[in-house]
């Protein structure tokens, strides 16, 4: 016999879809950064990483993309019981 408190509340489909959509949007800066790194490394492999501001921008963009991955993962897995 299960306890009614153990049953998780129903998921809101609209909120889940919105979380996935926002997560996909957050992936775009990371994708653009990876493409730019590939192009610049192909053009000048040594000089690409000499500009600290550009490297910092890439790190920030990749961190935003990582946040998008975590948001999508959270939306797909649903709320934690407890």
C-alpha positions in Angstrom: 0.0 0.0 0.0 1.5 3.3 -1.1 1.5 6.5 0.9 -0.2 9.4 -0.9 2.7 11.6 0.2 5.1 9.5 -1.9 3.3 10.3 -5.2 5.0 13.3 -7.0 2.7 16.0 -8.2 1.8 15.9 -11.9 4.2 17.7 -14.2 3.1 20.8 -16.0 3.8 20.2 -19.7 3.9 23.9 -20.6 6.6 24.6 -18.0 8.6 21.6 -19.2 8.4 22.7 -22.8 9.4 26.2 -21.8 12.4 24.9 -19.9 13.5 22.9 -22.9 13.1 25.8 -25.3 15.1 28.2 -23.0 17.7 25.5 -22.6 18.1 25.2 -26.4 18.4 28.9 -26.7 21.1 28.9 -24.1 23.0 26.3 -26.1 23.4 28.7 -29.0 26.3 30.9 -27.6 28.3 27.8 -26.9 27.8 26.5 -30.4 28.8 29.8 -31.9 31.9 29.9 -29.7 33.0 26.4 -30.7 32.5 27.3 -34.4 34.5 30.5 -33.9 37.3 28.7 -32.1 37.5 26.1 -34.9 37.7 28.8 -37.5 40.3 30.8 -35.7 42.5 27.8 -34.8 42.4 26.7 -38.4 43.6 30.2 -39.4 46.2 30.8 -36.7 46.7 27.9 -34.3 49.3 29.7 -32.1 47.9 33.3 -32.0 44.3 32.3 -31.3 44.7 32.0 -27.5 46.9 35.0 -27.0 44.0 37.4 -26.5 42.8 37.0 -22.9 39.5 38.9 -23.4 38.5 36.6 -26.3 39.4 33.5 -24.2 37.3 34.8 -21.3 34.4 35.5 -23.7 34.6 31.8 -24.9 34.6 30.6 -21.3 31.5 32.6 -20.5 29.7 31.4 -23.6 30.5 27.8 -22.8 29.4 28.3 -19.2 26.0 29.6 -20.5 25.7 26.6 -22.8 26.5 24.3 -19.9 23.6 26.0 -18.0 21.4 25.2 -21.0 22.4 21.6 -20.9 21.6 21.4 -17.1 18.2 23.2 -17.7 17.3 20.7 -20.4 18.4 17.8 -18.2 16.3 19.1 -15.3 13.2 19.5 -17.6 13.5 16.0 -18.9 14.1 14.3 -15.6 11.3 16.2 -13.8 11.1 17.2 -10.1 13.0 15.2 -7.5 10.9 13.4 -5.0 11.4 14.4 -1.4 
